[in-house]
Amino acid sequence: MYQVRNVIISLVTAVSVLCLSAEVAAAPKDNPEIESSFTEGMAALKDNRLETAIQYFQNILSIDPSLDRAQLELALAYYRTLRYAEAEKQAQAVLDDPLTPPEVRVTVLAFLAQVKRDSKAFGQKNKFTPFLTGGIMHDSNVNVGPVDQDIRIGGEDITLAPQSLKRSDNAYVLNTGISHLYQSGKRVQVGERTGMLVWQSGASVYSRQYYDASDFDLVVASINTGPAVLMLRSWRASLQFQTDYLTLGDKALGWFSSIKPSITWQRTNSELTWDAIYTRRFYHQDTDKGRKGNYLDTGLSGGLYFDNRRVVGSGGARAIAFFADKDEFSYTGIQFKVGISTDTYRNGSAYARQQYSYYSYDGEDPRFEKGRKDNEYISTLGLVHEYNEPEDLLKGWILNLFWERSENDSTIGQLYSYRRYQTMLSLSRNF
């Protein structure tokens, strides 16, 4: 949703630059109906009840079409509901009036220029954005293997082969693709709110190639598409359809096909998001046949902004379920996340996240002959630097230093318990 967020930011910026009413004469008070409609219209405009405001200002102009103040307020209401042609028409009528004062003409000209810019920026168009991320990483436990060589399975002491124990390795990571944003130019009306309809698509390839442990090389090719509705200063919603083709080592791993609905409610200093994921997992190898099934998760996440958005706190909770063909691979679970990010210096920020997940498997593990429950803990730290200065050699690129610790504690023994540390340094850019 990166491009969608950019559209939202641009719309908010555009709306906030205008304030016509301060420089135009007050509405006449010799007509009670006009005075009442004007008062109600201004209150509606302030409360973002834009359709109501439009009705009041239209009523005023039906009584007295010469009232410039009402025309400009109507133009502003049209503008904020993305009706650029109507906004331009009302503002131009005021500009064409020879009695309009010079100082008001300056304001109206600025308004008309803004309307034309936004009509072009948010009208019907296509935007393609290629992107690239490249990096190097160290992985302390490539195969998520146990630490101890001697473990107990089914009451017997077992000595694992060396290749079954945890293996560390270095890797290079590449993620490249292209995203496409189609702005339909269509308005969407929901009650008093007006928004815009967009369609976002993308294609990408992610590759993680280890230096020695090539059996665990991972490639994910993804395609996604779907509509989104943006309601300015209120909410945004999207429905994404995605398919992923995965390979592990030199073998095909599987096809994952997903549906991802989401909706985000926006406030001045906070956001609340509900989203869900349904994935149909299909595996190619016979050894993974029992893992084929349906994955579901849903939850709420939120963010709070502090110090003019220099500090962001986040958190969320999810419910998870996987219905595999074999019960030993099926599970239900819950997940909790908290995080914080802060601008630490010019063009630089730091972030920290903590995640806890609990999984309860439906069937008994055939090797241990008992049920399995896992507790997973993931801690993440990172630094981000954006090269934005004119003299920067890497201007336009983003540097990310990432460290993550994962620990899984399983109730059925050391075979499924592990620790893993991953450190990565990457550069990324949109073109």
Protein Blocks (a to p, Z undefined) as FASTA:
>chain_A
ZZmmmmmmmmmmmmmmpcfklmgccddfkbfklmmmmmmmmmmmmnopaklmmmmmmmmm
mmmmmlmklmmmmmmmmmmnopaklmmmmmmmmmmpmklcfklmmmmmmmmmmmmmmmmm
mmccddddddddddddddfblnopafblbdceehiacdddfklmccdddddddddddddd
ddehiacdehjbccdddddddddddddddfklmmlgccddddddddddddehibccdddd
ddddddehjbcfbdcdddddddddddfkbccdddddddddddfbfklmmmgccddddddd
ddddeehhlaccdddddddddddfblklgccdddddddddddfbghiacddddddddddd
fbdcfklopacdddddddddddddddfbfklmkgoiacdddddddddddfkbjklgccdd
dddddddddZZ
